[in-house]
Amino acid sequence: MLILGIETSCDETGVALYDTLHGLLAHRLHSQMEMHAAYGGVVPELASRDHIRRLLPLLLATLGDARRNLGDIDCIAYTEGPGLGGALLSGASVAAGLGFALDIPVTGIHHLEGHLLSPLLADPKPSFPFIALLVSGGHTQLMQVDRVGSYALLGETVDDAAGEAFDKTATLLGLSYPGGPALARLAEQGNASRFRLPRPMLGSGDLNFSFSGLKTAALMLAKNHADSEFADIAAAFQDAVVEVLVKKSLAALSQTACTRLVVAGGVGANKMLRSQLTQHARARGYEVYYPPLDLCTDNGAMIAFAAALRMEHNILKTGARRDFNIRPRWDLQEYAGENQ
């Protein structure tokens, strides 16, 4: 069965074709990074309009890459939520329109489930059960995953997500949008031991996170030091975030007796995080899995793949040809509960 995946939750337009027999055939991704850079962040109205402009050309290009036609598509999966309302609506309406025109089923997929399952597209891929660290610009969560559709929240951020803290701190240091990757590059030139920044909630006794105070501490350093020292501040900031993410992830593995860790989301592409997680986890006998680098950010492949796995486990829900829904705010456990 050939599944078309559409992702438009925020500022990246993703389209993919996944075949349940042959795997991922093709995927295309357009980033709105350059457009939003002038504003220092995502402008929702501009994001929505750009998704509308990009979706059909990306779909045609992806069909060409896969050497398939519209008539070959058996099912359409789109990101139903969470995300920006207008952006989600762009993808949902295109999916519903195509589904109605082609007379094929359409299904909404949870954005975070797409990220959470994306490491299963890698080789080697993890087996169930595992702990998932979902770490991006909008989310920082630790989830226990027993099987497709069964997710238990172990801990989450109480304020800023890790990626959000990266972006905001980068702005404080005068770096261009998107700030996270720019800060990571600057950190490579710095000395992380020059400054000691706090490790929020490291001793909290639970698996929750907090990065707002760390961002404020970095701001105080930036105000009191010259621009020539910003690389050291960036390195110290990255070191603090990575240490918290690593130690909380290891604690989750220990508390649940799981032996496998899956890392997903845009921050999962961070080189230092990957290096430190792999090193410390393997030293304790744990296995760590990451999605391919090109699938760390939002993408259509993870949406099509999540739909394929739901189909395989007989929990895929499809609506009427002309119906569609979006949920800008949507709890992952609520989504999992709908499968019971």
Protein Blocks (a to p, Z undefined) as FASTA:
>chain_A
ZZddddffbmcccdddddfklopfbdcdddfklmmmmnopacfklmmmmmmmmmmmmmmm
mmmmnopafklpmbdcddfbgcdfklmmmmmmmmmmmmmmnopacddddfklmmmmmmmm
pccddddddddddddfkbccddddfbghiacdfbdcfbbcfklmmmmmmmmnopacdfkl
mmmmmmmmmcfklpccddehklnopabdcfklmmmmmmmmmmmpcfklmmmmmmmmmmmm
mmmmmmmmmmmmmmnopabdcdedjklmpmklmmmmmmmmmmnopacddddfklmpgcfk
lmmmmmmmmmmnopaccddfkbccddfbacfklmmmmmZZ
